[in-house]
Amino acid sequence: MKEIYYPSRELSRQARIKNMCEYNDLMEWAKEDYEGFWDHWAKEKLEWIEPYGKVLDESNAPFYKWFVGGKLNITEQCIDRHIDKRKNKAAIIFEGDRGDKQIITYLELYRNVNRFANLLRNEFGVKKGDRVVLYMPMIPEAAYAMLACARIGAIHSVVFGGFSAEALRDRIIDAQAKVVITADGAYRKGAPYMLKPTVDTALEEGCDSVEKVLVVQRNNEDVVWIGGRDYSYNELIENQPDVCEPEVMDSEDPLFLLYTSGSTGKPKGVQHSQAGYILWAQMTMEWVFDVKENDTFWCTADIGWITGHTYIVYGPLAAGATTVMFEGVPTYPDAGRAWKMVEEYKINQFYTAPTAIRVLHKLGEHEPEKYDLSSLRILGTVGEPIDPPAWKWYYDVVGGGRCSIVDTWWQTETGGHMISPLPGATPVKPACATFPLPGIMAEVLERDGTPVATGEQGLLCITKPWPSMIRTIWGDPERFKKSYFGDVVKDGKAVYFSGDGAVVDEDGYITIIGRVDDVINVSGHRLGTAEIESAIKKHPHVAEVAVVGKPDPIKGESIFAYIVLKDDVADSLGEEVELSKEINDVIAREIGNIAKADAIVVVPGLPKTRSGKTMRRILRAIAKGEPITQDISTLEDPSIVEKIEEAVRCAG
Ligand code: 6R9
């Protein structure tokens, strides 16, 4: 039996959902009248240009449509509607790596976004439906660029700045982007780093769709300019008018693509649409973070991930809150940086990943005590399972035992939170995501759709469509169906399977175990084993490779690669250290530094079944140093297991 932490009376009193009775009522309402439930919120929360006719169209499942026929522009939801009441309120507080600061009011945000939108529309000819790739640092212009695209109906696709030129190129080509927006570079740990050269390399091959590159000058380091292709944002923005007519968008028009890793093949362009996404982004800000008029909200994610999309840009702005954007890292110049910022800006909600919590804990266990963190009310965690010690430290030391912790489970595909405690209502068990949010039908099932037995691990599914869900995979509707609706059938209907395993306890609490497919979660970053393997295969000496995740005390998981060398080199190569370095260089080139392997072990072969399938479970067990419990007699060559164990022992 785990300890239970109840929300303080103070937090419950002021929260929108104040207790479990209110939660149950909302859930009952959604169960009894699903469409009525969502109809209510869509009418209450969203600014419509034209009303929708139908709440949910399930006729072409799983290609669900929400708020069918409605017209809106979500930048009006995020900006215009706040101008009357909040024009002088801070929309974005920006803190640069080196401590430089900028406050952008809602009125300034309005102007900056409108001017940016005019630039794209008038100077670059970007139209509704065109794709614009962003390869940006964490600066306000990144948020302006996303919103400017939304203003004119262009589909943005943000690529995380840590991805390599090859990875960027793949995404540009898949999206057939017309424009790339980047910066010369930015600052990290006190020093400039560069982005534009990576864009230049990406565009060297196969990116014929790209007509123009817009460069924000952030660090003013020298970059190469290609005439007729590259333009300076800082120069072009000067002459743009302050007002840009918003494009009238259909509820279901695509808003953005965000590439994420799956268990097979190349990253997939997760496509989100307008109305449903913004509705849930705003509602979760209100329900899960209980954001209030004078709150200052800080999510430490990068805008290159879904967390940055929904909880730095769209959610906080739709809710009319003040959102903090930070260019640097929370450990520079020291482990107190984040806490110093909390004190200075009187942050009320702080949202980060377990990896960051573990690093900050390790580097500065008592560091939070040096700062006044009394403004904090709600602490959030996301991206990977949190372990009880990290949870406890977050609760006791960062939150001073006063704050609610919301362990939010969700995914790129879900658009916003799915399972999370409600800060004023849910009695929390440490390191447990607790219950689905009102309106979200999350269940832990067996493959045949029956609920899993209490305490047993099952498949985490969402059994009814929800407004902010993925609409399709860009350009590959079949893959969309197969990836998400191909595994679990409930009552004769294919339901959304997340790829995660979970357990339900005797009180109905859901604990997320982690991915049960071939996706690895390193520091909260999702990486496909297939993707890393195909990168490693580009090394000329590699014949075969299998990659697995190994539990890591800080990063959650680390990457462990088993390599089989080609026959002609196998004997002559003695230097594994050199080879490891070369292989990691290949990974860095093909994907980015975040996908580098922590261990690379040369083995004589892989454990394969007679049908040729690699038994990853065996490889995972060996990486962990665990005894092999599964039956290996069905392997093509059972003796290989011992040889692999031996190779790992020698390498270790
Ligand atoms: C938002 C985001 C999604 C995967 C997801 C799961 C893991 C996210 C979690 C969590 C345990 C949580 N995950 N939140 N695991 N507890 N609170 O991270 O999206 O990058 O698509 O990753 O992250 O494995 O399937 P994304």
Boltz pocket constraint, residues with backbone or C-beta under 6 A from the ligand:
constraints:
  - pocket:
      binder: B
      contacts: [[A, 260], [A, 305], [A, 306], [A, 307], [A, 381], [A, 382], [A, 383], [A, 384], [A, 385], [A, 386], [A, 407], [A, 408], [A, 409], [A, 410], [A, 411], [A, 412], [A, 413], [A, 419], [A, 433], [A, 498], [A, 499], [A, 500], [A, 512], [A, 513], [A, 514], [A, 515], [A, 521], [A, 524], [A, 525], [A, 526]]
      max_distance: 6.0
